[in-house]
Amino acid sequence: MLALRRLVSGMELLPTMKRSVSATLIALLLLLAMGTLCSCASGNEASSALPSAAVSPQVQMSNRLAMVQTQIAARGIKDSRVLEAMRTVPRHEFVPPAQVSRAYGDRALPIGEGQTISQPYIVALMTELLDLQPGETVLEVGTGSGYQAAVAAELADRVYTVEILPELEQRAAGTLDRLGYADVQTKNADGYFGWTEHGPYDAIIVTAAPDHIPAPLVGQLKEGGRMVIPIGPPGSYQTLWRLTKEQGKVVSENIIDVAFVPLVRGS
């Protein structure tokens, strides 16, 4: 505003024109100045809101290492290959832009369509329970963001993942492709029925909760195969189970109480 006063007071007006300078002209000059100030303020607000995506790779790596140390290893996950996979996969690449600054926090995060990316510890726990080995093939039911599939791909030979919500499937496929996970294949379908074309599987992981064990998934599990799955009613806590197929029968092991979104079914 000081510059504006100098502009008005410093105008070299002829004597005959001085009386014709009206309040309207001054008002127009004031409006122009205010518009410039508002534009500057808006630019500053936009810069301060650039949050997440502008975080450097070095900071994201530091956050990831801290996540593994304080949230995962500290809670008893011991498999060195799982810990290394969690250190390797860039979790922040799998969350929406508005959630990037929270990507390495100790919580599940929304990813749209009423779905979530699981808490880092739960991802690590379920992966450790699968006991994945080189050369094995994995089926995932509930692709979501694609993060769990990427973690599994660090440990197994091939991952097939099924997502019933087309927007999530397309987004996850794009993220996995961009990050170079060529050994992960996605499909838009009802995961309750698995993916028979590529079965049977050494391991199956289900990342949403049905209220019972889906028989088609048991049928697609190899002899000696492992399935990790939360089971329970929607809107309440569920139980995380590890199921092992032994001599055609399922041996079940109760792990912990969990809270997952319900398994979405086709109409």
Residue pairs with C-beta under 8 A, 6 or more apart in sequence:
1 33
3 33
4 29
4 30
4 33
7 29
8 26
8 29
11 21
13 21
51 100
51 101
52 92
52 97
52 98
52 99
52 100
52 101
52 103
53 97
53 100
55 92
55 100
55 101
60 90
60 92
60 103
60 104
63 92
63 103
63 104
64 86
64 87
64 90
64 91
64 104
65 87
66 104
67 86
67 91
67 104
67 106
67 120
68 83
68 86
68 87
68 120
68 124
71 106
71 120
71 121
72 83
72 86
72 120
72 121
72 124
73 83
75 121
77 83
77 121
77 124
77 125
77 128
78 128
79 128
81 132
81 154
81 155
82 124
82 127
82 128
82 151
82 155
83 124
84 154
85 127
85 151
85 154
85 155
86 120
86 123
86 124
86 127
86 151
88 154
89 147
89 150
89 151
89 154
90 179
91 103
91 104
91 117
91 120
91 147
92 100
92 103
92 104
93 175
93 178
93 179
94 103
94 111
94 117
94 145
94 146
94 147
94 150
94 172
94 175
95 102
95 103
95 109
95 111
95 117
95 145
96 110
96 111
96 112
99 109
99 110
99 111
102 109
103 109
104 120
106 119
106 120
106 121
107 119
108 116
108 117
108 118
108 119
108 122
109 116
109 117
110 116
111 117
111 144
111 145
111 168
112 167
112 168
113 165
113 167
113 168
114 261
115 144
115 165
115 168
115 208
115 261
116 144
116 261
117 144
117 145
117 147
118 126
118 144
118 147
118 148
118 207
118 260
122 258
123 147
123 148
123 151
124 151
125 240
125 255
125 256
126 148
126 205
126 207
126 228
126 240
127 148
127 151
127 152
127 155
127 205
129 226
129 228
129 242
129 255
130 138
130 152
130 203
130 205
130 226
130 228
131 203
131 226
132 138
132 152
132 155
132 156
132 202
132 203
133 155
133 156
133 202
134 155
134 156
134 157
135 156
135 157
136 156
136 157
136 158
136 202
136 203
137 156
137 157
137 158
137 159
137 160
137 198
137 201
137 202
137 203
138 152
138 156
138 158
138 159
138 160
138 201
138 202
138 203
138 204
138 205
139 159
139 160
139 161
139 162
139 194
139 195
139 198
139 199
139 201
139 203
139 204
139 205
139 217
139 220
140 148
140 149
140 152
140 159
140 160
140 161
140 162
140 204
140 205
140 206
140 207
141 161
141 162
141 191
141 192
141 194
141 204
141 205
141 206
141 207
141 208
141 214
141 217
141 263
142 161
142 162
142 163
142 191
142 206
142 207
142 208
142 263
143 149
143 161
143 162
143 163
143 168
143 169
143 172
143 186
144 163
144 168
144 172
144 207
145 168
145 171
145 172
145 175
146 161
146 171
146 172
146 173
146 175
146 176
146 181
146 184
146 186
148 205
148 207
149 159
149 161
149 172
149 176
149 181
149 184
149 186
150 176
150 179
150 181
150 184
152 159
152 203
152 205
153 159
153 181
153 183
153 184
156 202
156 203
157 183
158 183
158 185
158 198
159 183
159 184
159 185
160 184
160 185
160 187
160 195
160 198
160 201
161 172
161 184
161 185
161 186
161 187
162 186
162 187
162 188
162 189
162 190
162 191
162 194
162 195
163 169
163 172
163 186
163 187
163 188
163 189
163 191
164 188
164 189
164 190
164 191
164 264
164 265
164 266
165 188
165 264
166 188
169 186
169 187
169 188
170 188
172 186
173 186
176 184
176 186
185 198
187 195
189 195
190 265
190 266
191 206
191 208
191 263
192 210
192 214
192 216
192 217
192 263
192 265
192 266
193 214
193 216
194 204
194 214
194 216
194 217
194 219
194 220
195 220
196 216
196 220
199 220
200 220
200 221
200 222
200 225
201 220
201 221
201 222
201 225
202 222
202 224
202 225
202 226
203 225
203 226
203 227
203 228
204 217
204 220
204 221
204 225
204 226
204 227
204 228
204 229
205 227
205 228
205 229
206 214
206 217
206 227
206 228
206 229
206 230
206 263
207 260
208 230
208 260
208 261
208 262
208 263
208 264
209 229
209 230
209 231
209 232
209 234
209 238
209 258
209 260
209 261
209 262
209 263
210 229
210 231
210 262
210 263
211 231
211 232
211 233
211 234
212 231
213 229
213 231
213 241
213 243
213 250
217 227
217 229
218 227
218 243
218 245
218 250
221 227
221 243
221 245
222 245
223 245
223 246
223 247
223 248
224 244
224 245
224 246
225 244
225 245
226 242
226 243
226 244
227 241
227 242
227 243
227 244
227 245
228 240
228 241
228 242
228 243
228 255
229 240
229 241
229 243
230 238
230 239
230 240
230 241
230 258
230 260
231 238
231 239
231 241
232 238
232 239
234 262
235 262
237 257
237 258
237 259
238 257
238 258
238 259
238 260
239 254
239 255
239 256
239 257
239 258
240 254
240 255
240 256
240 257
240 258
241 252
241 253
241 254
241 255
242 252
242 253
242 255
243 250
243 251
243 252
243 253
244 250
244 251
244 253
245 251
